[in-house]
Structures are given as structure tokens and as C-alpha cells.
Amino acid sequence: MSYYFAIVGTKDNPLFEHEFGTSKQGGDGIARFREEARHMNQFIVHSSLDIVEEVQWGSGQMYLKHIDRFYNNYISCFLTGGNIKFLLLHNPDPSAPNTHASLSSQPNPPSASTSRLSTASLGASSRTNSSSVASNPTSPAAEEAVRQFMVEIYDAWVKNLMNPFYGLNAPVKSPVFRARVAAAAKKYL
């Protein structure tokens, strides 16, 4: 599975971006996004911000789980107290057995209203058909791994905010922060 992680500021500006692959189940940690779709990751993540803004006021939780889906890409969100958004795009391995393969083979791209599905509308059958976490990003084990990843990144984020040289809504350029994101990704995803 390939991942694209982005931190989005209070003014919907990107603060941090990182691509990585799974390190579990024999993965090497390298993102395997298709080259023609790689440039779409930022667009897909930022298009889900509208859904984040709708969901954030109805839930008292910081971790919002899966908030959006575009073809075979799932977006998870974690909100900080300062309205900074951690967004994680999951792209399951196309070679893995997949219960959602029919979505990626649609001849016409879905409209914005049909491509977005809430967690409640994903259905229980898609959660139980596949036993591999890599082929089912909505499984409880995958959701828990993403939650733990987000909590660890939140801890690193708070430490970054405490740096007196960091300004709010400024891009994060710290190599220590990037290393912590990579370590958390390797540990949980």
C-alpha cells in the first residue's frame, strides 16, 4: 500500500508533505503510486477538505477515520486543537486481491457527489470480505494502525510547535520532524 501524508494549515495551505509505502507484510517503505496519478495526490487530499469541515463540527473526536474516497484512494483525517489537519491518503496495492477493484475499472470518472463516501456508507461487507490489511484500508486493524500513526505524528507536531523559531501556518522544514514521520510510518503502516 502506498501513502501520501499531508499537514494542512488553518488557511488550507500545505505545511508538510511526505510519500511512503508500507513497511509491513514484506514492504520496503517505498511509495508505489502510478506515475500518471502521482501528481493527483495533492489535489485529492485537498479536495477532501470540504468534507473535513462538514464532519469536524458534528464530531467531538480528533481522529475522524475515513472521511473520503476517490476511486481506490481513501483519505483519513486527524484534527488538532488549533484546526491543523493531518490528512493521509491510502492507495491499496493494485496487485493485491481487492474488494474495491470495480471502482478503479469504471470507464467514466465519478462526479464529486458520487466519489465521496462517508464511513457509514462503506458498508459492512467491504470490511469483512478481505483478510489482508493492505487490501482493505477500512478494516478495523488498518483503522487502528492509522489512528496510532496520527497520534504519534500529533506528538511530534506539538513538539514542533513548541520550537520558538516555528511560525504558525509556516511550512515545516525540520529534518527531525520528517524523520519522526518516517519512523512512525515504518512502525505503524
Protein Blocks (a to p, Z undefined) as FASTA:
>chain_A
ZZddddddfkopafbdcddddfeehiahiacbdfklmmmmmmmmmmmmmmmmmmmmmpcb
fblojabdehjaccdddddfkopacdddddddfkbccfklmmmmpfbdcdfklmpccfkl
nojmlmmmpmbfklmmkbmklmmmmmmmmmmmmmmmmmmmmpmkbcehiacfbfklmmmm
mmmmmmmZZ
